[in-house]
Amino acid sequence: MVEVFRGVILYAQEAVDFLVTASVVVVVGVMVLRWVLLRVAPFGWLTYQVRRVTDPLVWPIAQASPMPNSMAIAPLLVVLVTLLGAYFFKQVVEELLYSLLGLVDGVASGAPVQILGWLLYGAVSVLLLLIVLRIVVSWLPFARDSRLMWSLYSLTEPVMAPFRQLIPPLGMFDLSPIILIFLMSFVKSAIRNLLIQ
């Protein structure tokens, strides 16, 4: 039974890897095609079709960008946001599946300390990745007031607020997330060494 769960988890990880890679390749390919077609035949039928598909991705970024020629740089920003989003999504899924795999092994061996360790490891890993994602999303001006940012804020602020009170911001730089990331990485290592082994 454990081998079946292990196989399903590994298959899910391979499926997520394939879907994330395919999504990134499609977005990058369409943005490169858009760039080439706008240079070669800006008023052609194919250019119109590609713009019709890509404008919903490009326009919000172009409108929120403070740069003067934002429409020219927006496809590059779409690619950058896609790469960052794919990376963080893949990391969250891998950490969850890795923790789930350890949890299945802990249940199979009947070790309650190992089960607790894997649950804590998974929770700390996901929280750590959410904090890093919050930092990255806060750099994007078009995403600061988005639903994603509010969700990240509500999930991470209960942990970040006490550290922000201990370590006040230096001008416009808030160092508390950096300290929290180092501390949580240490906690993950401690959980792995003490509870999981």
trRosetta pair geometry for C-beta under 8 A, 3 or more apart (Angstrom, degrees):
i j d omega theta_ij theta_ji phi_ij phi_ji
1 4 5.7 -49 -156 28 36 113
1 5 6.8 32 150 -13 66 102
1 108 7.7 179 83 -106 93 107
2 5 5.8 -55 -153 39 36 109
2 6 6.1 38 149 -20 68 108
2 104 6.0 141 -145 156 82 104
2 105 7.1 85 -163 -97 127 51
2 108 4.2 30 -90 -95 137 148
3 6 5.4 -51 -142 39 34 116
3 7 6.2 38 155 -21 65 105
4 7 5.7 -54 -149 36 29 112
4 8 6.4 29 153 -18 63 105
5 8 5.7 -54 -147 36 32 111
5 9 6.3 31 155 -18 66 106
5 104 4.7 -170 119 -141 139 147
6 9 5.9 -56 -147 37 29 110
6 10 6.3 25 156 -14 64 109
6 101 6.5 73 -122 -138 74 93
6 104 6.5 -170 -66 104 72 147
6 105 8.0 62 -83 -63 111 87
7 10 5.9 -57 -143 40 29 108
7 11 6.1 30 156 -19 65 108
8 11 5.7 -56 -145 39 29 112
8 12 6.3 33 154 -22 64 105
9 12 5.6 -51 -148 34 31 113
9 13 6.6 33 152 -20 63 103
9 97 5.4 149 -172 -164 97 96
9 100 5.8 -172 -120 101 131 113
9 101 5.1 168 129 -79 159 90
9 104 7.1 -143 -27 -2 146 148
10 13 5.6 -50 -149 33 34 113
10 14 6.6 34 152 -17 64 103
10 101 7.8 72 -56 -98 75 128
11 14 5.7 -53 -150 37 34 110
11 15 6.3 35 151 -20 66 106
12 15 5.6 -53 -146 37 32 113
12 16 6.3 32 155 -19 66 104
12 97 6.2 -169 92 -112 113 131
13 16 5.8 -52 -146 36 31 109
13 17 6.4 34 153 -20 63 105
13 93 7.3 157 -118 136 66 103
13 94 6.6 74 -136 -109 108 69
13 97 5.0 163 -75 132 103 166
14 17 5.6 -53 -148 36 32 114
14 18 6.4 31 154 -18 65 105
15 18 5.8 -55 -149 37 31 110
15 19 6.3 26 155 -16 66 108
16 19 5.8 -56 -142 40 31 108
16 20 6.1 29 159 -17 66 108
16 90 6.8 149 141 -121 108 70
16 93 4.8 -151 -179 140 161 156
16 94 7.8 -161 95 -59 139 69
16 97 7.8 -158 18 -33 147 145
17 20 6.1 -58 -144 38 25 107
17 21 6.2 21 159 -14 63 112
17 90 7.0 72 -102 -136 60 114
18 21 5.9 -61 -146 41 27 108
18 22 6.0 25 158 -18 65 111
19 22 5.7 -55 -141 39 28 110
19 23 6.2 31 157 -21 63 106
20 23 5.8 -54 -148 34 29 112
20 24 6.5 26 156 -16 63 106
20 86 4.8 130 -171 -160 100 98
20 89 6.3 -179 -109 91 122 114
20 90 4.9 74 -144 -73 175 108
21 24 5.9 -57 -149 37 30 109
21 25 6.3 28 155 -18 66 108
21 86 8.0 116 -73 -175 33 137
22 25 5.7 -56 -145 38 31 110
22 26 6.2 31 157 -20 65 107
23 26 5.9 -56 -147 36 28 110
23 27 6.3 23 159 -14 65 108
23 82 7.4 -153 135 -168 94 109
23 86 6.4 179 85 -99 114 119
24 27 6.0 -57 -145 39 29 106
24 28 6.1 23 160 -12 66 111
24 82 5.9 146 -119 143 70 110
24 83 6.4 75 -135 -95 118 62
24 86 4.9 -10 -67 -60 113 171
25 28 6.0 -58 -141 43 27 106
25 29 5.9 28 159 -20 64 113
26 29 5.8 -58 -143 40 25 111
26 30 6.2 21 161 -16 64 109
27 30 6.0 -57 -144 38 27 106
27 31 6.3 23 158 -15 64 110
27 57 7.7 -172 -141 -157 103 166
27 78 6.9 -141 177 142 112 101
27 79 6.6 162 129 -107 103 61
27 82 4.5 -163 107 -134 158 165
28 31 5.9 -59 -145 40 29 108
28 32 6.2 28 157 -17 66 107
28 79 5.5 74 -104 -128 77 108
28 82 7.2 -156 -52 88 76 144
29 32 5.9 -56 -145 38 29 108
29 33 6.2 30 155 -18 64 108
30 33 5.5 -53 -145 39 32 114
30 34 6.3 39 152 -24 64 103
30 50 6.8 178 -164 -154 84 96
30 53 6.7 -97 -162 109 136 125
30 54 5.7 176 146 -80 113 115
31 34 5.5 -46 -146 32 33 116
31 35 6.5 35 153 -20 63 103
31 54 6.7 141 -91 -138 61 139
31 75 4.4 152 -159 -174 105 106
31 76 7.7 146 165 -71 136 34
31 78 5.8 -179 -96 82 137 120
31 79 5.3 -135 67 -60 165 103
32 35 5.7 -52 -149 35 33 112
32 36 6.3 30 154 -16 66 106
33 36 5.8 -55 -144 39 31 109
33 37 6.0 25 160 -15 66 111
33 50 5.7 -136 120 -134 108 145
34 37 6.1 -60 -142 41 25 106
34 38 6.2 23 160 -18 63 110
34 47 8.0 101 -139 -145 56 70
34 50 5.1 -171 -91 145 74 121
34 51 6.7 114 -135 -80 104 61
34 54 5.1 -57 -78 39 146 168
34 58 7.8 -164 157 -55 164 145
34 75 5.9 -166 84 -110 130 146
35 38 6.1 -58 -148 36 25 108
35 39 6.7 19 155 -15 61 109
35 75 6.0 -162 -61 91 100 160
36 39 5.9 -65 -156 38 30 108
36 40 6.0 10 158 -7 70 115
37 40 5.9 -62 -132 46 32 100
37 41 6.1 -48 -165 58 71 79
37 42 7.5 124 139 -95 69 39
37 44 6.9 -112 -168 53 103 118
37 46 6.1 -130 -130 109 138 98
37 47 4.2 178 154 -98 119 86
37 50 5.6 116 41 43 157 150
38 42 5.2 43 -153 -106 55 84
38 47 6.4 128 -75 -146 53 120
38 51 7.8 97 -75 -73 102 111
39 42 7.6 81 -38 -61 8 89
40 44 8.0 -19 102 0 89 138
41 44 3.6 31 135 -21 124 126
41 46 7.4 63 82 55 127 99
41 47 5.6 -154 99 -30 83 130
42 47 5.9 176 -156 170 24 165
43 47 6.7 16 9 67 3 139
43 48 7.7 28 -168 -53 40 99
44 47 4.5 97 58 7 82 105
44 48 6.9 -140 98 -8 45 86
45 48 5.6 -54 -153 32 32 114
45 49 6.6 29 152 -17 65 105
46 49 5.7 -54 -149 36 35 111
46 50 6.3 31 154 -16 67 106
47 50 5.9 -56 -145 39 31 108
47 51 6.1 29 156 -17 66 108
48 51 5.9 -57 -146 39 27 109
48 52 6.3 33 154 -26 63 106
49 52 5.6 -50 -148 30 30 115
49 53 6.8 24 154 -13 62 104
50 53 5.9 -59 -154 38 33 107
50 54 6.0 6 159 0 70 117
51 54 6.0 -69 -132 51 30 95
51 55 5.4 46 169 -44 71 104
52 55 6.4 -30 -128 12 19 115
53 56 7.9 -71 169 23 30 98
54 57 5.5 -62 -165 43 59 110
54 58 5.5 44 144 -18 88 115
54 75 7.3 14 168 -107 135 103
54 78 7.8 102 -167 132 100 176
55 58 5.6 -64 -130 46 34 104
55 59 5.3 37 175 -30 75 110
56 59 6.6 -36 -119 27 21 110
56 60 7.8 19 177 -11 49 102
57 60 7.6 -73 -173 31 23 98
57 61 7.4 2 151 0 58 117
57 78 5.1 72 147 -133 111 136
58 61 6.1 -76 -161 45 36 106
58 62 5.7 30 154 -21 77 115
58 71 7.4 62 157 -147 117 68
58 74 4.6 95 -164 125 84 125
58 75 5.8 -19 -109 -72 116 69
58 78 5.9 -60 -90 -46 65 139
59 62 5.6 -59 -138 40 31 110
59 63 6.0 26 166 -18 68 109
59 74 7.7 57 -69 174 17 159
60 63 6.0 -58 -144 38 27 108
60 64 6.3 13 163 -8 63 114
60 142 5.8 121 148 -178 88 139
61 64 6.2 -66 -144 44 27 102
61 65 6.1 37 156 -38 64 108
61 70 7.7 -164 126 170 70 107
61 74 4.6 140 96 -148 108 95
61 77 4.9 177 175 97 141 129
61 78 6.0 -149 7 -64 159 79
61 81 7.3 -142 -95 -9 136 145
61 142 5.6 -128 -113 8 50 165
62 65 5.8 -50 -145 19 28 117
62 70 4.5 135 -155 126 67 104
62 71 4.8 44 -142 -90 139 58
62 74 3.9 -42 -68 -71 88 149
63 70 7.5 164 -50 112 16 146
63 142 7.5 99 76 -112 75 121
64 141 5.4 178 156 103 103 94
64 142 3.0 124 82 -89 163 96
65 70 3.7 156 79 -135 125 126
65 73 6.9 177 -177 79 164 112
65 74 6.5 -137 -11 -84 145 87
65 77 7.0 -160 -81 -23 131 166
65 141 7.1 131 -103 59 38 124
65 142 7.1 -30 -51 -44 60 115
66 70 7.7 135 56 -77 15 126
66 141 6.7 48 -21 34 100 173
67 70 4.7 136 71 -79 89 79
67 73 6.0 3 82 38 156 144
69 72 4.7 -8 150 25 105 119
69 73 6.5 98 103 -11 82 99
70 73 6.0 -70 -146 48 39 98
70 74 5.8 60 156 -51 74 100
71 74 5.7 -33 -138 6 30 123
73 76 5.4 -57 -168 41 60 115
73 77 6.2 61 137 -23 81 104
74 77 5.4 -56 -147 38 37 113
74 78 6.4 45 153 -26 68 99
75 78 5.3 -46 -148 30 37 116
75 79 6.7 39 152 -18 64 99
76 79 5.7 -50 -154 34 35 112
76 80 6.5 36 148 -18 65 105
77 80 5.4 -51 -145 38 37 114
77 81 6.2 36 156 -17 68 104
78 81 5.9 -54 -144 39 29 108
78 82 6.2 32 153 -21 63 108
79 82 5.6 -55 -147 37 29 114
79 83 6.3 29 155 -19 64 105
80 83 5.8 -54 -148 35 29 109
80 84 6.4 24 156 -13 64 107
81 84 5.8 -56 -144 41 31 108
81 85 5.9 31 157 -18 66 110
81 140 7.0 70 -100 -110 111 150
82 85 5.8 -57 -142 41 26 110
82 86 6.1 26 159 -19 64 109
83 86 5.9 -56 -144 38 26 109
83 87 6.3 29 156 -22 63 107
84 87 5.7 -54 -148 34 30 112
84 88 6.4 19 159 -11 65 107
84 136 5.9 -170 -175 164 137 145
85 88 6.1 -60 -145 41 29 103
85 89 6.0 28 158 -18 66 111
86 89 5.8 -56 -142 40 28 110
86 90 6.0 28 159 -19 64 110
87 90 6.0 -61 -149 38 25 109
87 91 6.3 23 154 -19 63 109
88 91 5.6 -52 -143 36 33 112
88 92 6.3 34 158 -19 66 104
88 129 6.3 144 -157 180 87 105
88 132 7.3 -168 -115 98 113 105
88 133 4.9 99 -156 -91 152 110
88 136 7.5 -153 -57 46 141 149
89 92 5.9 -55 -148 35 30 109
89 93 6.3 24 156 -14 65 109
90 93 5.9 -58 -145 41 29 108
90 94 6.1 29 157 -19 66 109
91 94 5.8 -56 -143 38 28 109
91 95 6.3 27 159 -17 64 107
91 129 5.5 178 113 -123 116 135
92 95 6.0 -57 -148 38 28 108
92 96 6.3 25 155 -16 64 109
92 126 6.1 65 -144 -124 90 79
92 129 5.1 -176 -82 113 82 156
92 130 7.9 71 -101 -57 121 73
93 96 5.8 -57 -146 39 30 110
93 97 6.1 24 158 -14 66 110
94 97 5.9 -57 -141 42 28 106
94 98 6.0 32 157 -22 65 109
95 98 5.7 -53 -142 38 28 113
95 99 6.3 26 157 -16 63 107
95 122 6.7 142 147 -135 88 63
95 125 3.9 -165 -174 143 135 135
95 126 6.2 179 103 -64 131 65
95 129 6.6 -166 12 -24 153 140
96 99 5.8 -57 -148 39 29 108
96 100 6.1 29 153 -20 65 109
96 122 6.1 73 -119 -153 52 110
96 125 7.8 -165 -59 94 51 123
96 126 6.6 52 -71 -75 91 113
97 100 5.4 -51 -141 38 33 113
97 101 6.2 40 154 -24 65 102
98 101 5.7 -50 -148 32 29 114
98 102 6.6 27 152 -13 61 105
98 122 7.9 175 80 -95 76 87
98 125 8.0 -97 68 151 116 177
99 102 5.7 -55 -150 40 34 110
99 103 6.1 38 150 -24 66 106
99 118 5.2 143 -164 179 75 86
99 119 7.5 107 177 -95 118 24
99 121 5.5 -177 -112 94 106 97
99 122 3.0 110 -177 -79 169 107
99 125 6.6 -163 -48 33 128 140
100 103 5.3 -51 -144 35 33 116
100 104 6.4 38 154 -21 64 100
100 118 8.0 139 -76 162 15 124
100 122 7.3 79 -44 -99 60 144
101 104 5.9 -49 -151 32 30 111
101 105 6.7 28 150 -15 62 105
102 105 5.6 -55 -150 38 35 112
102 106 6.2 37 151 -21 67 105
102 114 7.4 -133 167 169 93 96
102 117 7.8 -86 146 100 131 94
102 118 4.0 -174 107 -114 111 128
102 121 7.1 -3 73 64 155 142
102 196 6.5 -26 -168 -142 139 118
103 106 5.5 -52 -146 36 32 113
103 107 6.4 32 155 -17 65 103
103 115 6.2 68 -142 -137 73 69
103 118 4.3 -168 -70 114 72 143
103 119 6.7 82 -101 -60 118 69
103 122 7.5 -18 -42 -27 122 139
104 107 5.9 -53 -146 37 31 109
104 108 6.2 31 154 -20 64 108
105 108 5.6 -55 -146 37 31 112
105 109 6.3 16 159 -8 66 109
105 114 7.5 -82 103 147 88 135
106 109 6.1 -63 -143 45 27 99
106 111 5.2 -95 -154 65 77 93
106 112 7.9 103 168 -102 110 14
106 114 3.7 -165 -120 111 109 104
106 115 4.1 170 132 -70 135 64
106 117 7.5 176 -95 51 148 93
106 118 5.5 -150 -11 2 143 135
107 110 7.4 31 -178 -74 32 39
107 115 6.2 80 -65 -96 67 117
109 114 6.8 17 70 53 123 153
111 114 3.8 44 104 17 120 117
111 115 6.5 165 93 -17 64 82
112 115 5.4 -50 -146 34 37 115
112 116 6.3 38 155 -18 67 103
113 116 5.7 -52 -149 38 32 111
113 117 6.2 37 150 -23 64 107
113 195 5.7 -142 164 -154 87 79
114 117 5.4 -51 -146 35 33 117
114 118 6.4 30 157 -17 65 103
114 195 6.8 155 -104 155 36 75
114 196 6.0 82 -138 -133 75 47
114 197 7.9 -102 -99 55 96 64
115 118 6.1 -56 -149 37 28 105
115 119 6.4 28 153 -18 63 107
116 119 5.7 -56 -148 37 31 112
116 120 6.3 27 156 -14 66 108
116 195 6.2 -98 92 -169 89 134
117 120 5.9 -59 -147 41 28 107
117 121 6.0 30 155 -22 66 110
117 191 5.5 153 -155 177 82 89
117 192 7.6 120 176 -97 117 29
117 194 7.5 -171 -112 89 121 69
117 195 2.8 174 -93 123 115 113
117 196 4.2 -167 137 -64 141 69
118 121 5.4 -50 -139 37 32 115
118 122 6.2 34 159 -20 64 105
118 196 6.4 100 -63 -107 71 104
119 122 6.0 -56 -150 36 27 109
119 123 6.4 23 155 -16 63 109
120 123 5.8 -57 -146 38 32 110
120 124 6.1 26 160 -14 68 109
120 191 5.2 -150 104 -133 116 141
120 195 6.9 50 47 67 130 162
121 124 6.1 -58 -144 41 26 106
121 125 6.1 28 156 -22 63 111
121 188 6.3 87 -139 -142 76 78
121 191 4.9 -178 -77 119 83 137
121 192 6.4 86 -109 -69 129 75
121 195 7.8 -160 -41 77 105 120
121 196 6.5 28 -44 -59 146 133
122 125 5.7 -56 -144 36 28 113
122 126 6.3 23 160 -15 64 107
123 126 6.1 -57 -148 38 27 106
123 127 6.3 24 156 -15 63 111
124 127 5.7 -57 -144 41 30 111
124 128 6.1 36 156 -24 65 107
124 184 5.8 179 -173 -166 100 96
124 187 5.6 -141 -146 107 151 116
124 188 5.3 -170 113 -78 131 84
124 191 6.7 163 22 -2 148 152
125 128 5.7 -54 -148 34 27 113
125 129 6.5 22 156 -13 63 107
125 188 6.4 89 -72 -112 77 129
126 129 5.9 -57 -149 40 32 108
126 130 6.3 34 153 -21 65 106
127 130 5.6 -53 -146 36 32 113
127 131 6.5 36 154 -21 64 102
127 155 7.7 -153 -121 151 74 101
127 156 7.1 140 -161 -107 79 81
127 159 6.5 83 -176 -15 129 167
127 184 6.8 -135 97 -143 104 146
128 131 5.8 -53 -152 32 31 111
128 132 6.7 27 152 -13 64 104
128 181 6.5 100 -151 -132 92 70
128 184 4.6 179 -89 125 106 139
128 185 7.0 107 -133 -65 146 66
128 188 7.1 -32 -30 -45 153 132
129 132 5.7 -52 -146 39 36 110
129 133 6.1 38 153 -19 67 107
130 133 5.5 -53 -144 40 32 113
130 134 6.3 39 153 -25 64 102
130 152 6.0 -177 -176 -139 91 84
130 155 5.5 -77 172 110 151 129
130 156 5.4 -168 123 -66 108 112
131 134 5.6 -49 -148 31 31 114
131 135 6.7 33 152 -20 62 101
131 156 5.2 144 -89 -138 71 136
131 159 7.5 -81 -77 86 121 129
131 160 7.0 150 -123 -69 109 115
131 177 5.8 174 174 -150 110 103
131 180 6.3 -128 -162 108 160 124
131 181 6.3 -163 106 -79 133 87
131 184 7.5 139 25 15 149 159
132 135 5.7 -51 -153 32 35 113
132 136 6.5 29 152 -14 66 105
132 181 6.8 82 -70 -109 90 126
133 136 5.8 -55 -146 39 34 108
133 137 6.0 29 158 -16 68 109
133 152 6.1 -134 104 -121 101 136
134 137 5.9 -56 -139 41 28 107
134 138 6.2 33 158 -26 62 107
134 149 7.5 105 -136 -141 74 66
134 152 4.2 171 -91 157 93 127
134 153 6.8 129 -136 -71 124 52
134 156 5.2 -100 -30 32 157 159
134 177 7.6 -148 85 -120 109 143
135 138 5.9 -56 -152 30 27 113
135 139 7.4 29 150 -23 58 100
135 177 5.6 160 -76 137 120 161
136 139 6.0 -54 -165 22 37 112
136 140 7.5 29 146 -17 64 102
137 140 5.8 -55 -158 30 45 110
137 143 5.0 -101 -169 120 88 136
137 144 7.8 154 144 -86 81 45
137 146 7.9 -103 -179 50 122 120
137 148 6.4 -134 -145 118 153 114
137 149 5.5 -167 134 -92 128 87
137 152 6.3 132 48 21 147 164
138 144 6.6 64 -139 -108 53 84
138 149 7.1 114 -81 -133 65 116
140 143 4.1 36 93 23 117 114
140 144 7.1 -168 88 -42 63 71
141 144 6.1 -29 -154 -12 37 115
142 146 7.6 45 134 -45 63 118
143 146 4.7 -45 -155 5 60 132
143 148 6.4 -37 -166 67 107 119
143 149 5.7 140 149 -46 80 116
144 149 5.8 83 -162 -96 25 174
145 149 6.7 -47 -72 55 5 138
145 150 8.0 25 -168 -43 41 101
146 149 4.9 101 57 5 77 98
146 150 7.2 -143 99 -1 44 86
147 150 5.7 -55 -149 39 36 110
147 151 6.2 38 152 -21 67 105
148 151 5.8 -58 -151 36 29 111
148 152 6.3 27 154 -16 65 106
149 152 5.7 -53 -145 39 32 110
149 153 6.1 37 153 -23 65 107
150 153 5.5 -51 -144 36 32 115
150 154 6.3 28 158 -17 65 105
151 154 6.0 -56 -146 38 29 105
151 155 6.3 21 157 -13 64 111
152 155 5.9 -63 -146 41 29 107
152 156 5.9 -3 168 5 68 118
153 156 6.6 -74 -134 49 21 90
153 157 5.4 28 174 -38 65 117
154 157 6.4 -35 -116 20 21 114
156 159 5.9 -67 -166 45 55 104
156 160 5.4 38 146 -16 88 119
157 160 5.5 -65 -129 48 35 104
157 161 5.5 48 171 -41 74 101
158 161 6.4 -35 -134 14 21 114
159 162 7.6 -65 -177 29 31 98
159 163 7.6 13 144 -2 63 114
159 180 6.9 113 138 -156 103 138
160 163 5.7 -69 -159 45 46 109
160 164 5.9 47 149 -27 80 108
160 176 6.2 108 -167 123 84 121
160 177 6.3 -9 -127 -84 120 78
160 180 6.2 -66 -108 -46 72 168
161 164 5.6 -56 -145 34 32 112
161 165 6.6 32 157 -20 64 103
162 165 5.7 -54 -153 33 35 112
162 166 6.6 30 152 -15 66 106
163 166 5.6 -55 -148 39 37 110
163 167 6.0 -13 167 26 73 105
163 176 4.0 137 125 -166 101 110
163 177 7.7 128 102 -66 140 34
163 179 6.0 -178 -167 82 127 115
163 180 5.0 -102 -36 -63 175 108
164 167 6.8 -71 -127 64 25 73
164 168 7.5 61 174 -109 61 38
164 169 7.5 -1 -154 -44 91 84
164 174 6.7 -18 -118 -159 100 116
164 176 4.5 -104 -81 -3 58 170
165 168 7.9 5 -155 -74 23 70
166 176 7.3 122 61 -113 85 110
167 175 5.5 -94 148 81 131 98
167 176 4.7 163 69 -81 113 82
167 179 6.0 127 -8 8 162 152
169 172 7.1 -21 163 -160 127 10
169 173 6.2 163 -167 83 87 41
169 174 4.5 -46 -104 -92 102 67
169 175 7.2 152 -123 7 49 73
169 176 7.8 -66 -74 -7 67 100
170 173 5.0 -18 67 67 88 100
170 175 6.3 39 3 -21 107 115
174 177 6.4 62 114 1 101 97
175 178 5.3 -53 -167 36 64 116
175 179 6.3 61 140 -19 84 102
176 179 5.7 -55 -147 39 37 110
176 180 6.1 38 155 -20 69 109
177 180 5.4 -57 -144 41 34 114
177 181 6.2 40 156 -25 68 102
178 181 5.8 -49 -148 31 30 112
178 182 6.7 28 153 -14 62 103
179 182 5.9 -56 -152 38 32 109
179 183 6.2 30 152 -18 66 110
180 183 5.6 -56 -143 40 32 112
180 184 6.1 28 159 -17 67 108
181 184 6.0 -56 -141 40 27 106
181 185 6.3 31 156 -21 62 105
182 185 5.8 -54 -149 34 30 112
182 186 6.5 31 152 -18 63 105
183 186 5.6 -55 -154 36 32 113
183 187 6.4 34 148 -21 66 104
184 187 5.2 -46 -144 34 39 115
184 188 6.5 45 153 -22 65 98
185 188 5.7 -47 -150 32 33 113
185 189 6.6 33 151 -17 63 103
186 189 5.7 -54 -151 37 33 111
186 190 6.3 34 151 -20 66 106
187 190 5.5 -53 -146 37 33 113
187 191 6.3 35 154 -20 66 103
188 191 5.8 -53 -147 35 30 110
188 192 6.3 29 154 -18 64 106
189 192 5.7 -55 -148 37 31 111
189 193 6.2 19 158 -11 66 111
190 193 6.0 -61 -142 43 28 103
190 194 5.7 2 170 2 68 118
191 194 6.5 -67 -128 49 21 93
191 195 5.3 -33 -165 33 63 118
191 196 6.5 59 141 -19 72 105
192 195 7.6 -41 -80 52 8 77
192 196 5.0 -37 -143 36 46 131
192 197 7.8 112 159 -55 54 52
193 196 7.6 23 -13 44 13 89
193 197 6.8 43 -166 -65 33 92
194 197 7.5 -78 149 -26 5 106
